[in-house]
């Protein structure tokens, strides 16, 4: 299943993103989450299918969450993830 997605960045937390169906926009995102997320900043539109590679998330999982709840919230990396990333870069 392919879906045209819009990705928004949080102005409050580094590396926090919301993925939504482009046609629905932010309509399905709970108000409480939007308040914690901050004013969403659109950063990209992409055609997502389960085989697509994403940097920090499984495309299949993103699509499943959007289908089930209307959005996917990508949280910032944990300290352990940051350490692994630093070791891989260095």
N, CA, C and O atoms as a Tinker XYZ file with bonds, in Angstrom:
   360  protein
     1  N      0.837000   -1.172000    0.000000    73     2
     2  CA     0.000000    0.000000    0.000000    64     1     3
     3  C      0.888000    1.244000    0.000000    63     2     4     5
     4  O      1.775000    1.373000    0.844000    81     3
     5  N      0.657000    2.143000   -0.929000    73     3     6
     6  CA     1.392000    3.408000   -0.986000    64     5     7
     7  C      0.517000    4.513000   -0.428000    63     6     8     9
     8  O     -0.711000    4.449000   -0.489000    81     7
     9  N      1.168000    5.523000    0.113000    73     7    10
    10  CA     0.416000    6.654000    0.672000    64     9    11
    11  C      1.280000    7.908000    0.532000    63    10    12    13
    12  O      2.479000    7.882000    0.810000    81    11
    13  N      0.662000    8.991000    0.103000    73    11    14
    14  CA     1.345000   10.273000    0.033000    64    13    15
    15  C      1.304000   10.885000    1.437000    63    14    16    17
    16  O      0.232000   11.166000    1.972000    81    15
    17  N      2.480000   11.084000    2.019000    73    15    18
    18  CA     2.577000   11.554000    3.404000    64    17    19
    19  C      3.202000   12.937000    3.477000    63    18    20    21
    20  O      4.052000   13.306000    2.667000    81    19
    21  N      2.760000   13.678000    4.459000    73    19    22
    22  CA     3.366000   14.968000    4.795000    64    21    23
    23  C      4.080000   14.773000    6.122000    63    22    24    25
    24  O      3.551000   14.134000    7.032000    81    23
    25  N      5.270000   15.320000    6.229000    73    23    26
    26  CA     6.061000   15.201000    7.451000    64    25    27
    27  C      6.223000   16.591000    8.056000    63    26    28    29
    28  O      6.565000   17.553000    7.369000    81    27
    29  N      5.968000   16.669000    9.361000    73    27    30
    30  CA     6.083000   17.922000   10.104000    64    29    31
    31  C      7.144000   17.775000   11.185000    63    30    32    33
    32  O      7.284000   16.716000   11.796000    81    31
    33  N      7.883000   18.846000   11.409000    73    31    34
    34  CA     8.917000   18.884000   12.446000    64    33    35
    35  C      8.399000   19.675000   13.638000    63    34    36    37
    36  O      7.679000   20.660000   13.476000    81    35
    37  N      8.770000   19.236000   14.835000    73    35    38
    38  CA     8.400000   19.947000   16.050000    64    37    39
    39  C      9.389000   21.082000   16.308000    63    38    40    41
    40  O     10.600000   20.880000   16.228000    81    39
    41  N      8.879000   22.272000   16.618000    73    39    42
    42  CA     9.789000   23.361000   16.988000    64    41    43
    43  C     10.255000   23.250000   18.444000    63    42    44    45
    44  O     11.178000   23.951000   18.859000    81    43
    45  N      9.615000   22.370000   19.210000    73    43    46
    46  CA     9.926000   22.244000   20.633000    64    45    47
    47  C     10.976000   21.191000   20.940000    63    46    48    49
    48  O     11.743000   21.332000   21.892000    81    47
    49  N     11.014000   20.127000   20.128000    73    47    50
    50  CA    11.952000   19.034000   20.412000    64    49    51
    51  C     12.711000   18.666000   19.152000    63    50    52    53
    52  O     12.118000   18.375000   18.113000    81    51
    53  N     14.006000   18.685000   19.255000    73    51    54
    54  CA    14.896000   18.306000   18.159000    64    53    55
    55  C     14.613000   16.859000   17.738000    63    54    56    57
    56  O     14.485000   15.977000   18.588000    81    55
    57  N     14.519000   16.623000   16.452000    73    55    58
    58  CA    14.346000   15.291000   15.857000    64    57    59
    59  C     13.015000   14.617000   16.216000    63    58    60    61
    60  O     12.931000   13.389000   16.249000    81    59
    61  N     11.986000   15.409000   16.483000    73    59    62
    62  CA    10.639000   14.864000   16.674000    64    61    63
    63  C      9.824000   15.243000   15.437000    63    62    64    65
    64  O      9.759000   16.409000   15.049000    81    63
    65  N      9.195000   14.216000   14.821000    73    63    66
    66  CA     8.454000   14.426000   13.578000    64    65    67
    67  C      7.090000   13.758000   13.632000    63    66    68    69
    68  O      6.915000   12.731000   14.288000    81    67
    69  N      6.124000   14.352000   12.936000    73    67    70
    70  CA     4.797000   13.779000   12.748000    64    69    71
    71  C      4.629000   13.438000   11.275000    63    70    72    73
    72  O      4.845000   14.284000   10.407000    81    71
    73  N      4.247000   12.208000   10.998000    73    71    74
    74  CA     3.921000   11.775000    9.639000    64    73    75
    75  C      2.403000   11.650000    9.558000    63    74    76    77
    76  O      1.788000   11.024000   10.421000    81    75
    77  N      1.795000   12.240000    8.528000    73    75    78
    78  CA     0.348000   12.148000    8.344000    64    77    79
    79  C      0.041000   11.909000    6.868000    63    78    80    81
    80  O      0.881000   12.137000    5.997000    81    79
    81  N     -1.180000   11.444000    6.606000    73    79    82
    82  CA    -1.653000   11.341000    5.228000    64    81    83
    83  C     -1.815000   12.763000    4.697000    63    82    84    85
    84  O     -2.487000   13.582000    5.325000    81    83
    85  N     -1.216000   13.063000    3.560000    73    83    86
    86  CA    -1.249000   14.438000    3.038000    64    85    87
    87  C     -2.668000   14.934000    2.837000    63    86    88    89
    88  O     -2.957000   16.099000    3.111000    81    87
    89  N     -3.564000   14.070000    2.362000    73    87    90
    90  CA    -4.943000   14.483000    2.096000    64    89    91
    91  C     -5.687000   14.856000    3.384000    63    90    92    93
    92  O     -6.556000   15.727000    3.358000    81    91
    93  N     -5.364000   14.216000    4.494000    73    91    94
    94  CA    -6.051000   14.468000    5.776000    64    93    95
    95  C     -5.348000   15.546000    6.603000    63    94    96    97
    96  O     -5.961000   16.181000    7.461000    81    95
    97  N     -4.068000   15.742000    6.337000    73    95    98
    98  CA    -3.325000   16.732000    7.099000    64    97    99
    99  C     -3.291000   16.377000    8.582000    63    98   100   101
   100  O     -3.135000   15.211000    8.944000    81    99
   101  N     -3.435000   17.367000    9.421000    73    99   102
   102  CA    -3.348000   17.186000   10.868000    64   101   103
   103  C     -4.708000   16.905000   11.514000    63   102   104   105
   104  O     -4.817000   16.910000   12.740000    81   103
   105  N     -5.735000   16.661000   10.712000    73   103   106
   106  CA    -7.102000   16.480000   11.219000    64   105   107
   107  C     -7.226000   15.360000   12.240000    63   106   108   109
   108  O     -8.050000   15.457000   13.149000    81   107
   109  N     -6.430000   14.295000   12.118000    73   107   110
   110  CA    -6.549000   13.140000   13.009000    64   109   111
   111  C     -5.589000   13.173000   14.199000    63   110   112   113
   112  O     -5.584000   12.251000   15.015000    81   111
   113  N     -4.788000   14.216000   14.301000    73   111   114
   114  CA    -3.820000   14.316000   15.397000    64   113   115
   115  C     -4.521000   14.936000   16.604000    63   114   116   117
   116  O     -5.092000   16.021000   16.495000    81   115
   117  N     -4.483000   14.256000   17.754000    73   115   118
   118  CA    -5.157000   14.790000   18.949000    64   117   119
   119  C     -4.620000   16.170000   19.348000    63   118   120   121
   120  O     -3.424000   16.441000   19.241000    81   119
   121  N     -5.520000   17.023000   19.805000    73   119   122
   122  CA    -5.150000   18.382000   20.202000    64   121   123
   123  C     -4.075000   18.376000   21.287000    63   122   124   125
   124  O     -3.158000   19.197000   21.258000    81   123
   125  N     -4.186000   17.454000   22.241000    73   123   126
   126  CA    -3.193000   17.379000   23.328000    64   125   127
   127  C     -1.793000   17.110000   22.768000    63   126   128   129
   128  O     -0.814000   17.678000   23.251000    81   127
   129  N     -1.697000   16.258000   21.766000    73   127   130
   130  CA    -0.399000   15.974000   21.154000    64   129   131
   131  C      0.124000   17.211000   20.423000    63   130   132   133
   132  O      1.308000   17.535000   20.516000    81   131
   133  N     -0.752000   17.895000   19.703000    73   131   134
   134  CA    -0.328000   19.102000   18.983000    64   133   135
   135  C      0.176000   20.174000   19.950000    63   134   136   137
   136  O      1.110000   20.905000   19.621000    81   135
   137  N     -0.421000   20.280000   21.126000    73   135   138
   138  CA     0.045000   21.261000   22.110000    64   137   139
   139  C      1.451000   20.921000   22.598000    63   138   140   141
   140  O      2.284000   21.812000   22.767000    81   139
   141  N      1.716000   19.638000   22.823000    73   139   142
   142  CA     3.056000   19.222000   23.262000    64   141   143
   143  C      4.059000   19.312000   22.108000    63   142   144   145
   144  O      5.230000   19.625000   22.321000    81   143
   145  N      3.595000   19.038000   20.895000    73   143   146
   146  CA     4.453000   19.042000   19.711000    64   145   147
   147  C      4.885000   20.459000   19.345000    63   146   148   149
   148  O      6.010000   20.672000   18.895000    81   147
   149  N      3.992000   21.422000   19.539000    73   147   150
   150  CA     4.256000   22.794000   19.121000    64   149   151
   151  C      3.691000   23.030000   17.729000    63   150   152   153
   152  O      3.129000   22.116000   17.125000    81   151
   153  N      3.833000   24.228000   17.220000    73   151   154
   154  CA     3.311000   24.585000   15.891000    64   153   155
   155  C      4.044000   23.756000   14.830000    63   154   156   157
   156  O      5.232000   23.973000   14.592000    81   155
   157  N      3.342000   22.805000   14.187000    73   155   158
   158  CA     4.008000   21.921000   13.225000    64   157   159
   159  C      4.600000   22.703000   12.044000    63   158   160   161
   160  O      3.965000   23.596000   11.483000    81   159
   161  N      5.815000   22.340000   11.694000    73   159   162
   162  CA     6.495000   22.955000   10.545000    64   161   163
   163  C      6.646000   21.894000    9.461000    63   162   164   165
   164  O      7.342000   20.897000    9.652000    81   163
   165  N      5.991000   22.112000    8.326000    73   163   166
   166  CA     6.066000   21.159000    7.215000    64   165   167
   167  C      7.498000   21.115000    6.691000    63   166   168   169
   168  O      8.095000   22.149000    6.393000    81   167
   169  N      8.044000   19.888000    6.584000    73   167   170
   170  CA     9.420000   19.753000    6.112000    64   169   171
   171  C      9.530000   18.956000    4.820000    63   170   172   173
   172  O     10.484000   19.138000    4.063000    81   171
   173  N      8.555000   18.063000    4.552000    73   171   174
   174  CA     8.625000   17.322000    3.291000    64   173   175
   175  C      7.325000   16.590000    3.009000    63   174   176   177
   176  O      6.509000   16.345000    3.898000    81   175
   177  N      7.165000   16.251000    1.742000    73   175   178
   178  CA     6.081000   15.387000    1.281000    64   177   179
   179  C      6.764000   14.233000    0.568000    63   178   180   181
   180  O      7.660000   14.444000   -0.249000    81   179
   181  N      6.337000   13.002000    0.879000    73   179   182
   182  CA     6.940000   11.849000    0.227000    64   181   183
   183  C      5.921000   10.747000    0.003000    63   182   184   185
   184  O      4.975000   10.576000    0.772000    81   183
   185  N      6.143000   10.008000   -1.068000    73   183   186
   186  CA     5.330000    8.834000   -1.343000    64   185   187
   187  C      5.942000    7.696000   -0.542000    63   186   188   189
   188  O      7.100000    7.329000   -0.741000    81   187
   189  N      5.153000    7.150000    0.358000    73   187   190
   190  CA     5.654000    6.117000    1.258000    64   189   191
   191  C      5.043000    4.776000    0.899000    63   190   192   193
   192  O      3.828000    4.652000    0.746000    81   191
   193  N      5.899000    3.776000    0.767000    73   191   194
   194  CA     5.445000    2.393000    0.604000    64   193   195
   195  C      6.284000    1.531000    1.538000    63   194   196   197
   196  O      7.362000    1.953000    1.956000    81   195
   197  N      5.810000    0.323000    1.877000    73   195   198
   198  CA     6.494000   -0.490000    2.881000    64   197   199
   199  C      7.969000   -0.783000    2.586000    63   198   200   201
   200  O      8.739000   -1.033000    3.513000    81   199
   201  N      8.369000   -0.757000    1.326000    73   199   202
   202  CA     9.750000   -1.080000    0.971000    64   201   203
   203  C     10.693000    0.121000    1.061000    63   202   204   205
   204  O     11.912000   -0.042000    0.995000    81   203
   205  N     10.149000    1.300000    1.209000    73   203   206
   206  CA    10.994000    2.502000    1.230000    64   205   207
   207  C     11.872000    2.532000    2.483000    63   206   208   209
   208  O     11.432000    2.169000    3.574000    81   207
   209  N     13.097000    2.962000    2.310000    73   207   210
   210  CA    14.032000    3.100000    3.438000    64   209   211
   211  C     13.851000    4.475000    4.072000    63   210   212   213
   212  O     13.840000    5.500000    3.390000    81   211
   213  N     13.712000    4.468000    5.384000    73   211   214
   214  CA    13.680000    5.702000    6.158000    64   213   215
   215  C     14.843000    5.664000    7.134000    63   214   216   217
   216  O     15.311000    4.586000    7.500000    81   215
   217  N     15.311000    6.819000    7.554000    73   215   218
   218  CA    16.497000    6.891000    8.405000    64   217   219
   219  C     16.292000    6.233000    9.766000    63   218   220   221
   220  O     17.160000    5.490000   10.225000    81   219
   221  N     15.161000    6.491000   10.416000    73   219   222
   222  CA    15.009000    6.025000   11.789000    64   221   223
   223  C     13.718000    5.262000   12.053000    63   222   224   225
   224  O     13.427000    4.935000   13.203000    81   223
   225  N     12.955000    4.979000   11.040000    73   223   226
   226  CA    11.680000    4.289000   11.258000    64   225   227
   227  C     11.457000    3.265000   10.161000    63   226   228   229
   228  O     12.035000    3.356000    9.077000    81   227
   229  N     10.622000    2.302000   10.454000    73   227   230
   230  CA    10.212000    1.326000    9.452000    64   229   231
   231  C      9.049000    1.928000    8.663000    63   230   232   233
   232  O      8.042000    2.323000    9.252000    81   231
   233  N      9.178000    2.000000    7.347000    73   231   234
   234  CA     8.108000    2.557000    6.523000    64   233   235
   235  C      6.812000    1.782000    6.716000    63   234   236   237
   236  O      5.732000    2.372000    6.735000    81   235
   237  N      6.911000    0.463000    6.860000    73   235   238
   238  CA     5.713000   -0.361000    7.077000    64   237   239
   239  C      5.028000    0.041000    8.381000    63   238   240   241
   240  O      3.802000    0.140000    8.422000    81   239
   241  N      5.799000    0.275000    9.446000    73   239   242
   242  CA     5.218000    0.685000   10.723000    64   241   243
   243  C      4.577000    2.068000   10.622000    63   242   244   245
   244  O      3.498000    2.294000   11.169000    81   243
   245  N      5.235000    2.984000    9.930000    73   243   246
   246  CA     4.683000    4.327000    9.745000    64   245   247
   247  C      3.332000    4.235000    9.047000    63   246   248   249
   248  O      2.362000    4.865000    9.468000    81   247
   249  N      3.276000    3.443000    7.974000    73   247   250
   250  CA     2.021000    3.279000    7.234000    64   249   251
   251  C      0.931000    2.637000    8.091000    63   250   252   253
   252  O     -0.229000    3.044000    8.030000    81   251
   253  N      1.298000    1.645000    8.879000    73   251   254
   254  CA     0.322000    0.986000    9.759000    64   253   255
   255  C     -0.260000    1.968000   10.770000    63   254   256   257
   256  O     -1.470000    1.986000   10.996000    81   255
   257  N      0.594000    2.781000   11.375000    73   255   258
   258  CA     0.128000    3.752000   12.380000    64   257   259
   259  C     -0.771000    4.810000   11.741000    63   258   260   261
   260  O     -1.792000    5.187000   12.315000    81   259
   261  N     -0.395000    5.283000   10.565000    73   259   262
   262  CA    -1.228000    6.282000    9.883000    64   261   263
   263  C     -2.592000    5.677000    9.559000    63   262   264   265
   264  O     -3.618000    6.340000    9.714000    81   263
   265  N     -2.607000    4.436000    9.114000    73   263   266
   266  CA    -3.868000    3.762000    8.805000    64   265   267
   267  C     -4.731000    3.595000   10.064000    63   266   268   269
   268  O     -5.939000    3.826000   10.022000    81   267
   269  N     -4.115000    3.197000   11.175000    73   267   270
   270  CA    -4.852000    2.891000   12.398000    64   269   271
   271  C     -5.275000    4.135000   13.179000    63   270   272   273
   272  O     -6.394000    4.195000   13.689000    81   271
   273  N     -4.374000    5.141000   13.277000    73   271   274
   274  CA    -4.673000    6.278000   14.144000    64   273   275
   275  C     -4.621000    7.628000   13.450000    63   274   276   277
   276  O     -4.949000    8.650000   14.052000    81   275
   277  N     -4.208000    7.639000   12.180000    73   275   278
   278  CA    -4.187000    8.893000   11.435000    64   277   279
   279  C     -2.867000    9.637000   11.462000    63   278   280   281
   280  O     -2.728000   10.671000   10.808000    81   279
   281  N     -1.887000    9.123000   12.213000    73   279   282
   282  CA    -0.588000    9.781000   12.279000    64   281   283
   283  C      0.449000    8.808000   12.817000    63   282   284   285
   284  O      0.111000    7.777000   13.399000    81   283
   285  N      1.721000    9.151000   12.613000    73   283   286
   286  CA     2.839000    8.431000   13.222000    64   285   287
   287  C      3.727000    9.491000   13.857000    63   286   288   289
   288  O      4.110000   10.460000   13.202000    81   287
   289  N      4.054000    9.308000   15.125000    73   287   290
   290  CA     4.933000   10.236000   15.837000    64   289   291
   291  C      6.309000    9.610000   15.965000    63   290   292   293
   292  O      6.466000    8.563000   16.594000    81   291
   293  N      7.302000   10.247000   15.370000    73   291   294
   294  CA     8.687000    9.793000   15.500000    64   293   295
   295  C      9.337000   10.594000   16.619000    63   294   296   297
   296  O      9.498000   11.810000   16.521000    81   295
   297  N      9.704000    9.897000   17.672000    73   295   298
   298  CA    10.316000   10.538000   18.832000    64   297   299
   299  C     11.806000   10.770000   18.582000    63   298   300   301
   300  O     12.404000   10.114000   17.728000    81   299
   301  N     12.405000   11.701000   19.324000    73   299   302
   302  CA    13.855000   11.904000   19.220000    64   301   303
   303  C     14.593000   10.628000   19.618000    63   302   304   305
   304  O     14.052000    9.809000   20.361000    81   303
   305  N     15.815000   10.452000   19.134000    73   303   306
   306  CA    16.572000    9.251000   19.497000    64   305   307
   307  C     16.899000    9.223000   20.985000    63   306   308   309
   308  O     17.060000   10.262000   21.625000    81   307
   309  N     16.994000    8.008000   21.518000    73   307   310
   310  CA    17.395000    7.834000   22.916000    64   309   311
   311  C     18.903000    8.062000   23.028000    63   310   312   313
   312  O     19.599000    8.162000   22.017000    81   311
   313  N     19.396000    8.143000   24.252000    73   311   314
   314  CA    20.841000    8.303000   24.446000    64   313   315
   315  C     21.611000    7.133000   23.845000    63   314   316   317
   316  O     22.672000    7.329000   23.251000    81   315
   317  N     21.086000    5.916000   23.994000    73   315   318
   318  CA    21.747000    4.735000   23.435000    64   317   319
   319  C     21.812000    4.818000   21.911000    63   318   320   321
   320  O     22.830000    4.470000   21.314000    81   319
   321  N     20.737000    5.276000   21.285000    73   319   322
   322  CA    20.732000    5.429000   19.828000    64   321   323
   323  C     21.734000    6.486000   19.384000    63   322   324   325
   324  O     22.409000    6.316000   18.369000    81   323
   325  N     21.834000    7.576000   20.141000    73   323   326
   326  CA    22.797000    8.624000   19.819000    64   325   327
   327  C     24.231000    8.108000   19.935000    63   326   328   329
   328  O     25.075000    8.429000   19.098000    81   327
   329  N     24.510000    7.311000   20.966000    73   327   330
   330  CA    25.854000    6.742000   21.135000    64   329   331
   331  C     26.201000    5.817000   19.972000    63   330   332   333
   332  O     27.306000    5.875000   19.433000    81   331
   333  N     25.246000    4.962000   19.586000    73   331   334
   334  CA    25.488000    4.069000   18.435000    64   333   335
   335  C     25.737000    4.870000   17.162000    63   334   336   337
   336  O     26.616000    4.536000   16.368000    81   335
   337  N     24.954000    5.931000   16.978000    73   335   338
   338  CA    25.103000    6.772000   15.778000    64   337   339
   339  C     26.479000    7.452000   15.783000    63   338   340   341
   340  O     27.142000    7.520000   14.748000    81   339
   341  N     26.905000    7.954000   16.947000    73   339   342
   342  CA    28.218000    8.607000   17.040000    64   341   343
   343  C     29.351000    7.616000   16.734000    63   342   344   345
   344  O     30.314000    7.960000   16.049000    81   343
   345  N     29.228000    6.389000   17.243000    73   343   346
   346  CA    30.253000    5.370000   16.990000    64   345   347
   347  C     30.294000    4.993000   15.511000    63   346   348   349
   348  O     31.370000    4.761000   14.960000    81   347
   349  N     29.143000    4.933000   14.877000    73   347   350
   350  CA    29.083000    4.574000   13.463000    64   349   351
   351  C     29.686000    5.686000   12.596000    63   350   352   353
   352  O     30.281000    5.422000   11.551000    81   351
   353  N     29.519000    6.936000   13.052000    73   351   354
   354  CA    30.042000    8.081000   12.284000    64   353   355
   355  C     31.540000    8.277000   12.487000    63   354   356   357
   356  O     32.220000    8.864000   11.646000    81   355
   357  N     32.045000    7.780000   13.610000    73   355   358
   358  CA    33.361000    8.178000   13.970000    64   357   359
   359  C     34.466000    7.261000   13.894000    63   358   360
   360  O     35.597000    7.629000   14.211000    81   359
